[in-house]
Amino acid sequence: MGYSKTWVPLNAAARLACFDSLPLHLRPSKAIRAAWKGGHELQSNREVCQCDAEEYLSDNEIAGSVVTSMPDVSETPYSMVEWKQFFQSCARKILQNCKQIAIFYQSDTKTTATVDGTTHMCGEWVDKSFIIMQEAQAVPEMRLVWHKVAHISDSLKFSRAGYSHILCFAHIDFPVNASKGFFPDVLPRGSMQYEKAMGADVAVSIARFLSEQQVQHVLDPFCGMVSPIYTF
């Protein structure tokens, strides 16, 4: 089952006007908005399919680039062991099937441990970038172009890291100029649509980078509440 909807093409000026129409908590920062000006025009046609992401990745070729944030164990019905297998499988399928650029936005998490019947926040630190890099080792045609970090201001949550990884891989046959659409190696995450959403500043930075690489099609197999759709 699925549905689709098409938007009219937007140039950079029109896209900035769209940002102004968003709720205040979804608008990118002034610095990110300024960096976006002058970017290439993008065709903003979107198709949203309601389906199982893992099955979609198994049954369909990736006809462009990928930007995604795979779900945390807390967002699934899986045990930690089952979730790791699911996370590894999805990362592997994306890396194996993508012939352009694959960007992962992932936040590390911490598990609990039960000692003498008492639950303690001192279990396992789950480094999602490490899991993705492990899967990438088995796909030599995909190279790591850059690894950036989005920090969370004033984060005091013990259950999760105060930052998110942004990993960019590119196929060896797809030319990438990392200086085009460059953005800082460490940047603020920006406002969020919900607790585990991609930050607005990160989404806009990634969109601008991909536009500078002449990417025409972007797939997000785990779009959640579709935060990136505001920027692509």
C-alpha positions in Angstrom: 0.0 0.0 0.0 1.2 3.6 -0.6 0.4 7.0 -1.9 2.2 9.8 -3.6 1.9 13.5 -3.9 3.8 16.0 -6.1 5.0 19.5 -5.2 6.0 22.2 -7.8 9.7 22.7 -8.4 11.3 25.2 -6.0 14.4 27.3 -6.6 16.6 28.5 -3.7 14.6 31.7 -3.1 11.3 29.9 -3.1 12.7 27.3 -0.7 13.7 30.0 1.7 10.2 31.4 1.5 8.9 28.0 2.4 11.2 27.9 5.4 9.6 31.2 6.6 6.2 29.5 6.4 7.2 26.7 8.8 6.5 26.9 12.5 9.2 28.7 14.4 10.6 25.5 16.0 11.1 24.0 12.5 12.9 26.8 10.9 16.7 26.5 10.2 19.1 28.9 11.9 20.1 32.2 10.2 23.6 30.8 9.5 22.2 27.8 7.7 19.7 29.9 5.8 22.5 32.2 4.6 24.6 29.2 3.5 21.6 27.9 1.5 21.3 31.0 -0.7 22.8 30.6 -4.1 22.4 26.8 -4.2 21.4 24.9 -7.3 17.7 24.7 -8.2 16.2 21.4 -7.2 13.2 19.6 -8.5 11.0 19.2 -5.4 8.8 16.3 -6.4 8.2 13.9 -3.6 6.7 10.4 -3.5 5.8 9.0 -0.1 5.3 5.2 0.1 3.8 3.6 3.1 5.5 0.2 3.4 8.0 -1.8 5.4 11.4 -0.2 5.0 13.4 -3.4 5.3 11.2 -5.2 2.7 11.4 -2.2 0.4 15.2 -2.2 0.5 15.2 -5.9 -0.3 12.8 -5.7 -3.2 13.8 -2.4 -4.9 16.9 -0.9 -6.4 18.0 2.5 -5.1 17.7 4.8 -8.0 19.7 7.7 -6.5 21.2 8.7 -3.1 20.1 7.9 0.4 19.6 10.1 3.5 18.2 8.3 6.5 18.1 7.8 10.2 17.5 4.2 11.1 15.3 3.6 14.1 16.7 3.2 17.6 15.9 0.1 19.6 13.4 2.1 21.6 11.4 2.7 18.5 11.1 -1.0 17.6 9.5 -4.1 19.2 12.9 -5.8 19.1 15.2 -7.0 21.9 18.7 -5.5 21.7 20.1 -8.6 20.0 17.3 -8.5 17.4 17.6 -4.8 16.9 21.3 -5.0 16.2 20.6 -7.7 13.5 17.9 -5.5 12.0 20.2 -2.4 12.1 23.1 -4.2 10.5 20.9 -5.7 7.8 19.4 -2.4 6.8 22.8 -0.6 6.8 24.2 -3.4 4.6 21.3 -3.3 2.1 21.6 0.5 1.8 25.4 0.4 1.2 25.2 -2.6 -1.2 22.4 -1.1 -3.3 23.3 2.6 -3.4 25.3 3.7 -6.4 25.6 7.4 -5.4 25.7 8.9 -1.9 24.4 7.4 1.3 24.2 9.6 4.4 23.3 8.2 7.8 22.2 10.4 10.7 22.4 8.4 13.9 22.5 9.1 17.7 24.2 6.7 20.0 22.2 5.2 22.8 22.8 3.6 26.2 21.1 0.5 27.5 20.1 -0.4 31.1 21.5 -3.2 33.2 19.7 -5.1 35.9 21.8 -6.0 39.0 20.1 -7.9 41.9 16.7 -7.0 40.5 17.5 -3.3 40.3 17.7 -1.5 37.0 20.8 0.8 36.5 21.7 3.1 33.7 25.1 1.5 33.3 24.6 -1.0 30.6 26.0 -1.0 27.1 26.9 2.1 25.0 25.7 1.4 21.5 27.9 3.2 18.9 25.8 3.2 15.8 28.5 4.7 13.6 30.7 1.8 14.5 28.0 -0.7 13.5 27.6 1.1 10.1 31.4 1.2 9.6 31.6 -2.5 10.2 29.0 -3.2 7.5 30.8 -0.8 5.2 34.0 -2.9 5.4 32.2 -5.6 3.5 31.2 -3.1 0.7 34.6 -1.9 -0.7 33.0 0.0 -3.5 31.5 2.4 -1.0 34.0 4.8 0.6 33.6 7.1 3.6 33.7 10.7 2.3 33.2 12.4 5.7 32.1 11.9 9.3 30.6 14.9 11.0 28.9 15.5 14.4 25.8 17.4 15.3 25.7 18.4 18.9 22.7 18.8 21.2 22.8 22.0 23.2 22.5 21.6 26.9 21.8 17.9 26.7 21.6 16.3 30.2 19.9 13.0 29.2 21.9 10.1 30.5 20.0 7.6 28.3 21.5 9.0 25.1 24.5 10.7 23.7 24.6 14.5 23.5 25.5 14.4 19.8 24.5 12.6 16.5 26.8 11.1 13.9 26.5 12.1 10.3 28.3 9.6 8.0 28.6 10.2 4.3 29.5 7.3 2.0 29.9 7.5 -1.8 30.2 4.9 -4.5 33.6 4.8 -6.1 32.0 5.4 -9.6 30.1 8.5 -8.4 32.2 11.7 -8.4 32.0 13.7 -5.2 33.6 17.1 -4.5 33.5 17.4 -0.7 34.4 21.0 -0.9 31.1 21.8 -2.6 28.3 22.3 -0.2 30.8 22.0 2.6 29.5 22.5 6.1 31.3 22.4 9.5 32.5 19.1 10.9 30.8 20.0 14.2 27.4 21.8 14.0 24.3 22.4 16.1 21.6 19.9 15.4 18.9 22.6 15.1 15.2 22.6 16.0 13.4 19.3 15.8 9.9 18.2 14.8 9.8 15.6 17.6 12.2 14.0 20.0 14.1 11.7 17.7 13.7 13.8 14.5 16.6 15.0 12.3 17.4 18.5 13.3 16.5 21.3 10.9 20.0 22.7 10.6 21.4 19.2 9.8 18.6 18.5 7.2 19.2 21.8 5.4 23.0 21.3 5.4 22.7 17.8 3.9 20.2 19.0 1.3 22.6 21.7 0.2 25.5 19.3 0.0 23.6 16.9 -2.2 22.4 19.7 -4.4 26.0 20.8 -5.0 26.8 17.2 -6.0 24.1 17.3 -8.6 22.0 14.6 -6.9 18.6 14.4 -8.4 16.9 11.6 -6.4 17.0 11.0 -2.7 15.5 8.0 -0.8 14.8 8.0 2.9 13.6 4.5 3.8 13.0 5.5 7.5 11.4 8.9 7.1 9.6 9.0 10.4 7.5 12.2 10.5 9.3 13.3 7.3 11.5 16.1 8.7 13.9 15.9 5.6 11.0 16.4 3.2 10.8 20.0 4.3 14.3 20.6 2.9 14.6 18.3 -0.2 
